[in-house]
Amino acid sequence: MKGENRRGGARDTEATQRVETQPVVSVVIPARNEEKWIAACLESVLRDGFRDKEIIVVDDASEDHTTEILTHFPVTVIRNEKPVGPSSARNIGAKKARGEIIALIDAHCIVDDVQWIGKFIRFFEDSEVGAVAGYLRRLPGLKGASQRFRVRSQLRVIKSANAAYRKALFEQVGGFDPSMEWAGDLDLTCKICRSQWRVVHSRDIQVVHAEKLWSVRRAFLYGTYFFPLLKKYPPEMVRSSVHLFCVGIGLLLTLGIITDLFYRLPVAVFSLLVSFSIFNGAAHGVSLTQMLRDGFYSTIWAFAYYLGAIAGVTLVPILGSMRAPA
């Protein structure tokens, strides 16, 4: 773990020393058609008590009132003439950042902790730490099923909706891969793991995610990159067992569908759906109704991910050129 070669040599050492003395933090926020939440997001980040910070919003060719709303805030705005997607927008913001630390948050996330940045910085006092991942929680009162899997991955994804990186590390690994717009977080996480920098996950650093966290549509889009990622990062994807679990659920459900079509009875699929729903949804302190609802939703989410993985074998080049979801 020691030594300069693994982290880019003297340049990274100098960056670490600057962080320990007088850190500058650049908060980068990608935004496309975020008129509903961008004002609340910026107000919450501006309330943060950390003094030496800059806020960079990359307006990804918004077509609503996002651009107009941004003019009312003391932030740096970079506007793209054409949409490039959130991962590429984050790269653009990171390139313009003057801070030694780059903090990322989504435009539909709200910071309700005035020490949000400070909590990130405390971890970077350790020269081995290259990235710090926070957690997301649902908007209070937001109803609906939640994604819940009993399988736990050894590889925990750094979610860019609430994370911070040393700029030296971000530049070293090349930031987000523009060719994997839908799987940017997982791809960057794998690259950071191979860089041998230490990654910290802290539940003490949380933001409110105002939109639905795990939509079925996104499950399909994430799944389109399963096989490309498996080919690119085989050891890391094996450690990320949730993704393998989703593909396994999808495969078994597909076999169930084929069996039911052969026997003309929906017995296999129904049995598998009930079994997976109970397995995924089982948790302490929740009602049976909530358990089954969460479990069923998680099973459908997994099946959508599996369908995306199958489609992605041929559709990834096409999807890569499409605009990312807002």
C-alpha positions in Angstrom: 0.0 0.0 0.0 3.0 2.3 0.5 5.0 4.0 -2.1 4.6 6.7 -4.7 4.4 4.6 -7.8 0.9 3.4 -7.2 -0.5 6.9 -6.9 1.3 8.9 -9.4 4.4 9.9 -7.6 5.4 13.3 -6.2 2.5 15.2 -7.8 0.0 13.2 -5.7 2.1 13.6 -2.6 2.0 17.4 -3.0 -1.8 17.3 -3.6 -2.1 15.3 -0.3 0.0 17.8 1.6 -2.2 20.7 0.3 -5.4 18.9 1.4 -4.0 18.5 4.9 -3.2 22.2 5.2 -5.8 24.3 3.4 -8.2 22.3 1.3 -10.1 23.8 -1.5 -13.3 21.8 -2.4 -15.0 22.0 -5.8 -18.6 20.8 -5.7 -19.6 19.6 -9.1 -23.3 19.2 -10.0 -24.5 17.9 -13.4 -28.0 19.1 -14.3 -30.4 18.5 -17.1 -34.0 19.6 -16.9 -33.8 19.9 -13.1 -36.1 22.9 -12.6 -38.0 21.1 -9.9 -35.1 20.5 -7.5 -32.0 22.5 -8.6 -32.8 25.6 -6.5 -33.3 23.5 -3.3 -30.1 21.6 -4.1 -28.0 24.8 -4.5 -29.5 26.4 -1.5 -28.6 23.4 0.6 -25.0 23.3 -0.7 -24.6 27.0 -0.1 -25.7 26.6 3.5 -22.8 24.2 4.1 -20.5 25.6 6.7 -17.2 24.8 4.7 -15.8 28.2 3.7 -13.2 27.5 0.9 -15.5 25.9 -1.7 -16.6 26.6 -5.2 -19.8 25.3 -6.8 -19.8 24.3 -10.5 -23.0 23.4 -12.2 -22.8 21.7 -15.6 -26.0 22.6 -17.4 -26.4 19.7 -19.8 -28.4 21.5 -22.5 -31.5 21.8 -20.3 -34.7 22.5 -22.1 -36.8 23.7 -19.1 -36.2 26.6 -16.7 -33.0 25.2 -15.2 -30.8 27.6 -17.0 -32.8 30.6 -15.9 -32.9 29.4 -12.3 -29.1 29.1 -12.2 -28.7 32.8 -12.9 -30.0 33.5 -9.4 -27.2 31.7 -7.6 -23.5 32.6 -7.0 -22.2 29.5 -8.8 -20.1 28.8 -11.8 -22.2 27.5 -14.7 -20.9 25.6 -17.7 -23.6 25.1 -20.3 -23.4 22.3 -22.9 -25.0 23.1 -26.3 -25.9 19.5 -26.7 -26.6 16.9 -23.9 -23.7 14.6 -23.2 -25.1 12.7 -20.1 -24.4 13.0 -16.4 -21.1 11.1 -16.4 -19.6 13.2 -19.1 -21.0 16.4 -17.5 -19.2 15.4 -14.3 -16.0 15.1 -16.2 -16.4 18.5 -17.7 -17.0 20.0 -14.2 -14.0 18.1 -12.7 -11.7 19.4 -15.4 -12.7 23.0 -14.6 -12.4 22.5 -10.8 -9.7 24.3 -8.9 -10.1 22.3 -5.7 -7.8 19.5 -4.6 -11.0 17.7 -3.6 -14.0 17.2 -5.9 -17.3 16.6 -4.3 -20.2 15.3 -6.4 -23.9 15.6 -5.8 -26.9 15.2 -8.1 -29.1 18.2 -8.9 -32.1 16.4 -7.3 -30.3 15.8 -4.0 -30.6 18.0 -1.0 -27.9 18.4 1.7 -29.4 18.8 5.2 -26.2 18.7 7.1 -24.1 21.9 7.3 -21.0 19.8 7.9 -21.5 17.7 4.7 -18.2 18.8 3.1 -16.3 18.9 6.4 -17.2 15.2 7.0 -15.7 14.3 3.7 -12.5 16.4 4.4 -11.9 14.6 7.7 -11.4 11.3 5.9 -8.9 12.9 3.5 -6.6 13.7 6.3 -5.5 10.1 5.8 -3.1 10.2 2.9 -4.1 6.7 1.8 -7.8 7.7 1.2 -8.5 8.6 -2.4 -12.3 8.6 -2.4 -15.1 8.9 0.2 -18.6 7.6 -0.6 -21.7 8.8 1.2 -25.2 7.4 1.3 -28.6 8.4 -0.1 -31.9 8.4 1.7 -35.4 8.8 0.4 -37.3 12.1 0.6 -39.5 12.0 3.7 -43.0 11.1 2.8 -42.0 9.6 -0.6 -44.1 6.4 -0.8 -43.6 3.3 -2.9 -41.7 0.1 -2.9 -38.0 0.0 -2.1 -35.3 -2.1 -3.7 -34.1 -4.7 -1.3 -31.6 -7.6 -1.9 -30.5 -10.1 0.7 -27.3 -10.6 -1.2 -24.4 -8.3 -0.2 -21.6 -7.3 -2.6 -18.0 -7.3 -1.5 -17.5 -4.4 -3.9 -19.5 -1.4 -2.8 -20.2 1.1 -5.6 -19.2 4.7 -5.0 -22.4 6.6 -5.9 -21.6 9.8 -7.6 -24.8 11.4 -6.3 -22.9 11.8 -2.9 -19.2 11.3 -3.1 -15.8 13.0 -3.0 -12.5 12.3 -4.7 -9.0 13.6 -4.7 -8.6 15.4 -8.0 -5.2 13.7 -8.4 -7.0 10.3 -8.2 -9.8 11.4 -10.5 -7.2 12.5 -13.1 -5.1 9.4 -12.6 -7.9 7.0 -13.5 -9.3 9.2 -16.2 -12.6 10.1 -14.5 -15.8 8.6 -15.8 -15.8 6.6 -19.0 -18.0 8.4 -21.6 -18.6 5.2 -23.4 -20.3 3.8 -20.3 -22.7 6.6 -19.6 -25.3 4.4 -17.9 -22.7 2.5 -15.7 -20.3 5.4 -14.9 -20.4 4.9 -11.1 -19.6 1.2 -11.3 -16.9 1.6 -13.9 -15.2 4.4 -11.9 -15.4 2.3 -8.7 -13.6 -0.5 -10.5 -10.9 1.7 -11.8 -10.4 3.2 -8.3 -10.1 -0.2 -6.8 -7.4 -1.1 -9.2 -5.5 2.1 -8.5 -5.1 0.8 -4.9 -6.2 4.0 -3.3 -8.2 3.5 -0.2 -12.0 4.0 -0.4 -14.1 4.9 2.6 -17.9 4.4 2.8 -19.5 6.5 5.6 -23.2 6.4 6.7 -22.5 9.6 8.6 -22.5 11.4 5.2 -26.0 11.4 3.8 -28.0 13.5 1.4 -31.7 13.3 0.6 -32.5 11.9 -2.9 -35.7 13.6 -4.0 -36.4 11.4 -7.0 -37.1 7.7 -7.2 -33.8 5.9 -6.4 -34.2 2.6 -8.3 -36.6 2.8 -11.2 -37.2 -0.2 -13.4 -36.2 1.8 -16.5 -32.8 2.5 -15.0 -32.4 -1.1 -14.1 -32.7 -2.0 -17.8 -30.2 0.7 -18.7 -27.7 -0.3 -16.0 -28.0 -3.9 -17.2 -27.0 -3.1 -20.7 -23.4 -2.7 -19.5 -23.2 -5.9 -17.4 -21.3 -8.0 -20.0 -19.0 -5.1 -21.1 -18.1 -4.5 -17.4 -17.7 -8.2 -16.8 -15.3 -8.4 -19.7 -13.4 -5.3 -18.6 -13.3 -6.0 -14.8 -13.9 -9.7 -14.2 -12.6 -9.9 -10.6 -14.4 -6.8 -9.5 -17.7 -7.8 -11.1 -17.6 -11.2 -9.4 -17.1 -9.3 -6.1 -20.1 -7.1 -7.0 -22.4 -10.1 -6.4 -25.7 -8.1 -6.6 -25.3 -7.8 -10.3 -24.6 -11.5 -10.7 -27.6 -12.2 -8.5 -29.8 -10.1 -10.7 -28.7 -11.9 -13.8 -29.2 -15.2 -12.0 -32.8 -14.3 -11.0 -33.5 -13.2 -14.6 -32.1 -16.5 -16.0 -34.3 -18.6 -13.6 -37.4 -16.6 -14.4 -36.7 -17.1 -18.1 -36.4 -20.8 -17.6 -39.7 -20.7 -15.6 -41.4 -18.9 -18.5 -40.2 -21.5 -21.0 -41.4 -24.3 -18.7 -44.8 -22.8 -18.2 -45.2 -22.2 -22.0 -44.3 -25.9 -22.5 -46.8 -27.2 -19.9 -49.3 -24.3 -20.5 -49.5 -23.6 -16.8 -48.1 -20.5 -15.0 -46.8 -22.5 -12.1 -43.0 -22.2 -12.3 -43.0 -18.4 -12.8 -45.5 -17.8 -10.1 -43.6 -20.0 -7.6 -40.3 -18.3 -8.5 -41.8 -14.8 -8.2 -43.2 -15.6 -4.7 -40.0 -17.3 -3.6 -37.7 -14.5 -4.8 -40.0 -11.8 -3.4 -40.0 -13.4 0.1 -36.2 -13.9 0.0 -35.4 -10.4 -1.2 -38.0 -8.6 0.9 -37.4 -10.4 4.2 -36.3 -7.9 6.8 -36.8 -7.2 10.5 -39.2 -4.4 11.6 -41.3 -4.3 8.4 -44.9 -5.5 7.8 -45.6 -8.5 5.7 -47.3 -6.3 3.1 -44.2 -4.0 2.9 -41.9 -7.1 2.8 -43.8 -8.6 -0.1 -44.1 -5.3 -1.9 -40.4 -4.5 -1.6 -39.4 -8.1 -2.5 -41.7 -8.2 -5.6 -40.4 -4.8 -6.8 -36.8 -5.9 -6.3 -37.4 -9.1 -8.2 -38.9 -7.2 -11.1 -36.0 -4.8 -10.9 -33.6 -7.7 -11.1 -35.4 -9.1 -14.1 -35.3 -5.7 -15.9 -31.5 -5.6 -15.2 -31.2 -9.1 -16.7 -33.2 -8.1 -19.8 -30.9 -5.1 -20.2 -27.8 -7.3 -20.0 -29.2 -9.5 -22.8 -30.1 -6.5 -24.9 -26.8 -4.8 -24.1 -24.9 -7.5 -26.0 -26.0 -5.8 -29.2 -27.4 -2.5 -28.2 -24.6 -0.9 -26.1 -23.1 1.0 -29.0 -26.5 2.5 -29.8 -27.3 3.3 -26.2 -24.0 4.8 -25.7 -24.8 7.5 -28.2 -28.2 8.3 -26.7 -28.8 11.0 -24.1 -28.8 9.9 -20.5 -31.9 10.1 -18.4 -32.5 13.3 -16.4 
